[in-house]
């Protein structure tokens, strides 16, 4: 019995509907079958969450949705990859291998990075290595007329405003929507990134740190929501006046603002009367509620 071994006509198969049900690992396997399927996968719109951990000088960890890949140096121009506990050796430097794999997602105009988390353990040398990879991809995108890395949410672990700005400007201004920063300590040189066009497009902002970010308040007029987590305790009598001023001068005239929250390790009352807790005060078109560990601001309809 003769069987037709010719490949199926992909035009007659509802492949797009099938691809929508495949996870990232299944898509990766499918695109390796042949050129036609690779083109079909790459031309189908998809999203992916990406965690790029460059916290060691000898290896890089990449998380693509639920897939963890560890790239490490295995001799000169040789990379050992660990995927699902399976080892694979590639004849290429581990940094170059990471760059190539990242390029598959960043260079595909049909792929949107929903969340890009970048970590380098606050190490300047590792930060430079990470930037070299991303800036190379960015330059290639620019040469092809694309606006930058198509990322919706950028999540960074840095207290250095200049470092944040260098990475933020790589993001496509038409896709960025959310910026999340974990400074660990105090945010320095925040003015380095708040003047970028990407910052103007941010609608959701989150900041974690150990110092109260007074300067950031003045530039939150463009966001729809913000969440600031201050890990240490603060004296309410010291911060209450700046917050009321922030509400009156920034949030009241804002056309975008809807909701904001400041969370502290502990809000010390000192000379502030206890009845202020769990009560709301209306300042213009914004309601301000003070609780034991949070101050909530909400735009009134």
N, C-alpha and C positions, 0 to 999 in steps of 0.2 A: 504494500500500500504506500503510495507516494504522498508525502506531506509537503505542503507549501511552507518552505522555511524562510520566505521573504518577510521582512519586518512589516508589522501592521501599519496601515495608513493612519497617522496620528490625527489627521483632520476629521476622521470618522469616529474618534474616541472622545468622550467628554472629559478630556484630561484635566482641564482647568478645575472642574468640580472635584475630581479626585485629589488634585494637589492641595486643595484647601483643607483636606482632612489629614494631610501628612505632617508629621513633626519635622524638625530640622534634620534629625539623624536620617529619617526615611527619605527626605529630599536629597540629602547628600549621597545616599546609596543609589538612588534613582538616576541622578545626573551622571553617574559613572558608567551607566549601561552602554550608552552610545551617544553620538553627537546630537541626534534628533531629540532625545530625551533631555540631554543637558540644556539644549536651547529652550526646550519647553519649560523646564524648571526655572531657568534664569529669566525667562520672559514673563513669568507669573508673579504678580505682586505678592510680597510676603513681608512679615515683620519678624524681628529677632531681638532678644535682649542679650547684651554683650557685657561681660565683666572682664576687664583687661588688668591682670595683676602682675605688675613688674616690680616685685618687692625683693628680688634677689638677683645678684649679678650673674648667676649661672643658669637660671631657668625662669621661664615665663609661664604663667597659668592663664588660660583663656577659657571662659565659660560662655558657651553659646546656648542660651535657654538652659536645658538640663544636661547639656553635654560638657564635661570638663576635659580639657586637653592640656597636658603639661609638656612644654618644650624645654629641653635641656641640652647643653653642649656635650657632645660625645666625640671629642677629638676635633682636629682642624677641619672646617667645612663639613661637619657632619652633625646631624641633629637626631636625638632620640625623642620620640613622641610617645606619650602614655595616654591612651584613650580607653576608658572603661577597663583599666588594669591590663590592657593589651599593649605591648611595646612594638614600636615600628621605627626603623632607622631610615633617615632620609639623607641623601648626599647633598646637604646644603647647611650653611650655618643656621643656628637656631633662631637668630634674629631675622634672617632673611626668610626662613620658613614661616615664621609668625606673620611677617609682612605680606607674604604671598597669600596665606590663608585669610587674613583680614581683608585683603584686597578683593576677594571673591564677594564679600558682602558690601563693602563700602563702594566698590566700583560698579556694582549692579544698580542701575537706576530704578529697578523695580523692587529693591529691598529697602525697607525702612527700619532703622535701629530705634526701637521703642525706648530702650534704656541703655546708655553707655556709662559704665562705671569704671573709672580709672584710678589705680592705686600704685604708689611707688614708695611707700613707707617713709615719706617726707625726706627722701634721700635725693640730693641734687644730681648726683651722677646717674642714678636710675631714672630720674625725671628726664634728663637729657636724652637717654636712650629711648624712652617712650615717645618723646616728642619727635625724634628722628624718624621713627616708624610712621607715626601719624602724619607728619608733615610731608613725607615722601608720597604717601597716598593722596594727600590733599593736593600736592603739586600736579600729580597725574590727572586728578579730577579737573583741576583748573585748566590744564592744557586741552582737555576734551570739552571745555565749555560748561562744566558743571559747577554749581555754586559752593560745594564743600561737602562735608560729611553729613549725610541725611540722618540726623539724630533728633529725636523728640525730647528726651530727658537726658541731661548731662549730670553725672554724679561724680564729684571730685573730693579727694581727701587732701586738702591743702589749706594752709593759713596764709599763703603768699599770693597777694592780689595779682602780681605780675605773672606768676605761673598760671593762675586761673585764666587770665586774659589771653595768654599765648595759646591755650587749648580752646577756649571759648570761640576765638576768632576762626578756628578751623571748621566750626559747625555751620551748616547751611542756614542762613538767616530766615529762610522760608519754612524750615521744619522745627527749629528749636522752640520749645514751649515751656520747659521746666528746667530749673537749675537747683541742684542740691549740693550743699557744701558742708563738709565736716572739717572744721579747722583744728580741732583738738585743743587749741589754745585760743589766742586772739587773732582776729582777721586783720592782717596788715595790708596797707596799700589797696584798699577796696576800690578806690577811684580808678584803678588801672583797668578794671573790666566793666564798670557801670557806664562808661562812655562809649562802649561798643554797640553797633547796631543790633547785635545778637541779644544784648541785654534788654533792649527796647522791646524785643519780641517775647521775652519771658513773661509768662502769666502765672506760673506757680513757682514760688521760691521757698526753699527750706535751708536753714542754717543751724548748725550745731557747734557750740563752742563754750569756752569757760569764761569769756568776758562779754559784757553787755555791748552789743554792736550799735552804739549810738549813731555813728555816721551812716550806716546802712538805711536807717529809717527815712532819711531825706530823699532816697532814690527808689522808694517802693511804690510810687504813684502809678507805675505802669502795670503792676501785677494785679491779678484777680484774687489770689489767695497767697498767704505766707504763713510759715510756721517756724518760729525761732525758738530753739531749745538752748537755754542757758543752764549749764550743768551745775553751777554753784548757786548759793543763796544770794539774794539781793535784798536791800533795804527799800521797802516800798516808798518811804518818804523821799528817797533819793531819785527814784525812777518815775514816780507818778507824774510829776510836772512835765518832764520831757515827753512822756507818752501822750499826755493830754495835748501838748503842743504838736506832736506828730500827727495825732488824729485831726486836729483843727487845720493844720497847714498842708498836709499831704493826703490824708484819706478822704477828707470832706470834698475837696475839689476833684478827686480822682474819678474818671469815667469808667475805670475797669474794676476797682476794688469791690470785693463782696465779703470776704471773710479773712480774718487773721488771728493768730494765736501766739502768745509768748508763754513758754513753759519754763519754770525755774526749779532748781533743786529745792528751794524753799524761799517763800516770800516772807521776810521778817517785817512785822507790823510796826514795831517801835512806837512812835508817837501817833501813828494813824489809828483812828478809832476803829474798834472791832466791827461795829455795824456796817462798815464799808464792804466787808466780805459778803459774797454771794448776792450783791445788789448791782443793779445796772445804772449807769449814768448816760444820759443822752447828750452827745456833743455834736450839734449840727445834725447831720444825717447818719451818724454812726453811734451805735450803742456799745458802751464799754462796760464789761463785767469783770470784777476782780474776785478771784477765788484763792484758796490757800496756795496753790502751786501754778495757777494760770491766770493770764489776763487775756480776755477774749474781746475782739472787736468785730462788729458785724454791721454791714451797711443796711440801713432801714429802707424799706420799699416806699 
